[in-house]
Amino acid sequence: MTSIATVVVAVTIIPLCGQLKLAKNVATSDFIAEMDEEFNSSRMLKIRKEAALSFKESGDISGCEDVLDFFEKIAYEEKIGVISLDAVDAMWGYWIEHYWQLSKSYIKNFRAKRNNSSYYASVEDLYKRLILRASKEAKITTNEYTERMKHDLEDFKQGESQLSIVNEK
């Protein structure tokens, strides 16, 4: 390849790489906006509220499958690189951590009934990575972090059970 051809290729590829990065950033932003809209939709707020009320009243969080499915979708998209762990943590980390704590017994039974340990495995993996990250930032062990979080569960359930649901147009 001649030096002129090399320059032409470089001049062509460099802007193209920039355009690809910009397109990925736009797609990521669109995905975050779409998922945030879904998470805060009237339908999802109602599901979250009912799950929290059920857990507060009976200790049962059945009915939270839609919330867990939402987090499974987020976990999958993070795993394939559509969204970063930083973005997941900033947008939904608090809820992933708390819903996992509240629903892990339910998930264990759900998996056992179906004889399939892969249900919500992506959420579990994401939860573990979020906890590891948070515990490192706090300079404590993951066990210490989860124990601290368990003390926050009552406030979390209270907050979720008081969600306001507005009818969408």
ABEGO torsion letter per residue (X at the ends): XBAAAAAAAAAAAAAAAAAAAAAAAAAAAAAAAAAAAAAABAAAAAAAAAAAAAAAAAGBABGAAAAAAAAAAAAAAAAAGABBAAAAAAAAAAAAAAAAAAAAAAAAAAAAAAGBAABGAAAAAAAAAAAAAAAAAAGBBAAAAAAAAAAAAAAAAAAAAABBBBBBX
